[in-house]
Amino acid sequence: MFGKFTVAAVLLTACMLSGCVSPDTKEVSAKDFKPVPGSAGSEQIPDLVAGDALEISVEVDGNMEVAAYQTEISSTGRVTLPLVGDVAISGLSVEEARSGITAAYGKYFVSRPVIIINRVNDLASTEWGFVTVTGAVAQPGRVSIPSAQGIKLTAVISRSGGFAPSAKKSDIRITRKVEDGRKIRVTINYNDIGQDGDADSDISLFQGDIVYVPQRIF
């Protein structure tokens, strides 16, 4: 009896480490990893305007070059950022602002920088729930969702303290519960976001999503 229990425990542990997909979980692509129809995340995000307070982080090759830097859009529509100085972003969407800031920092780094932008006043909000982060990050646990638009994967990793040295960034697994209690799962290569500029891989996460960062097997 003890032997059977030991074998079962070993198999369960191996499955957890390898990220086995249960029978009620469907593996999907990043483009198909969408919220349940009618759920939060469909509202249009307003453009940035003068007076907006922002928190900006810059990650390059897995290193946080600028961590949670807080600034405000001036009356001239600009933010002043470390190293690059003033960047005009007023009137732009968050994605457009991210592109402009990426271009500004791209002049100083060989690898493509990953820019994380959040409105500071959104960060205090917890009414949109949280994402659970497990595995090889510095601070596993819950990450609050700042708004109805969800939270980007890059922001979740940043707020979890970044990757642990042993993290397997090419195999991040995210699970979401959909209708009828079924689940879908997507596997993201985080390196694609920074090195190849794959915006589709920087998916938006919502209430109840679970992010698992496996460890490399040395």
ZIRA-V506641 format. One record per pair of residues at least 12 apart in sequence whose C-alpha atoms are under 8 Angstrom apart, sorted by the first residue. I is the first residue (numbers start at 1). J is the second residue. Records with the same first field share a line. If there is no record, write none. Layout:
# ZIRA-V506641
I->J ; J
This chain:
# ZIRA-V506641
17->214
18->214
19->173
24->182 ; 183
25->182 ; 183 ; 184 ; 185
26->183 ; 184 ; 185
27->184 ; 185 ; 186 ; 187
28->184 ; 185 ; 186
29->186 ; 187
30->186 ; 187 ; 188 ; 200 ; 201 ; 203
31->200
33->184 ; 185 ; 186
35->178 ; 206
36->178 ; 179
40->148 ; 149 ; 150 ; 206
41->148 ; 149 ; 150 ; 206
42->148 ; 149
43->148 ; 149
44->149
45->93 ; 149
46->93
47->90 ; 91 ; 92 ; 93 ; 94
48->89 ; 90 ; 91 ; 92 ; 93 ; 94
49->73 ; 77 ; 90 ; 91 ; 92
50->72 ; 73 ; 74 ; 75 ; 76 ; 77 ; 78 ; 90
51->72 ; 73 ; 74 ; 75
52->72 ; 73 ; 119
53->70 ; 71 ; 72 ; 73 ; 119 ; 120 ; 121
54->70 ; 71 ; 72 ; 73 ; 117 ; 118 ; 119 ; 120
55->68 ; 69 ; 70 ; 71 ; 116 ; 117 ; 118 ; 119 ; 120
56->68 ; 69 ; 70 ; 71 ; 115 ; 116 ; 117 ; 118
57->69 ; 115 ; 116 ; 117
58->113 ; 114 ; 115 ; 116
59->113 ; 114 ; 115
60->109 ; 111 ; 112 ; 113 ; 114 ; 194
61->111 ; 113 ; 194 ; 195
62->162 ; 163
64->162
66->82
70->120
73->89 ; 90
77->89 ; 90 ; 91
78->90
83->105
84->104 ; 105
87->100 ; 101 ; 104
94->117
98->115 ; 116 ; 117
101->115
102->114 ; 115
111->194 ; 195
112->194 ; 195 ; 196 ; 197
113->194 ; 195
114->154 ; 193 ; 194
116->154 ; 155
117->155
122->146 ; 147
123->144 ; 145 ; 146
124->146
125->144 ; 145 ; 146 ; 147
126->144 ; 145 ; 146
127->145 ; 147
128->144 ; 145 ; 146 ; 147 ; 148 ; 150 ; 206 ; 207
129->144 ; 145 ; 206 ; 207 ; 208
130->142 ; 143 ; 144 ; 145 ; 206 ; 207 ; 208 ; 209
131->143 ; 144 ; 145 ; 156 ; 205 ; 206 ; 207 ; 208 ; 209 ; 210 ; 211
132->208 ; 209 ; 210 ; 211
133->156 ; 160 ; 210 ; 211 ; 212 ; 213
134->210 ; 211 ; 212 ; 213
135->212 ; 213 ; 214 ; 215
136->163 ; 164 ; 165 ; 166 ; 167 ; 168 ; 212 ; 213 ; 214 ; 215
137->157 ; 160 ; 161 ; 162 ; 163 ; 164 ; 167 ; 213
138->160 ; 161 ; 162 ; 163 ; 164
139->160 ; 161 ; 162
140->160
141->160
143->156 ; 159 ; 160
145->206 ; 207
149->204
150->204 ; 205 ; 206 ; 207
151->204 ; 205 ; 206
152->202 ; 203 ; 204 ; 205
153->202 ; 203 ; 204 ; 205
154->202
166->215 ; 216
167->213 ; 214 ; 215 ; 216
168->213 ; 214 ; 215 ; 216
169->189 ; 190 ; 191 ; 213 ; 214
170->188 ; 189 ; 190 ; 191
171->187 ; 188 ; 189 ; 190 ; 213 ; 214
172->187 ; 188 ; 189 ; 190 ; 211 ; 212 ; 213 ; 214
173->185 ; 186 ; 187 ; 188 ; 211 ; 212 ; 213
174->186 ; 187 ; 188 ; 209 ; 210 ; 211 ; 212
175->209 ; 210 ; 211
176->208 ; 209 ; 210
177->208 ; 209
188->201
189->201
190->202
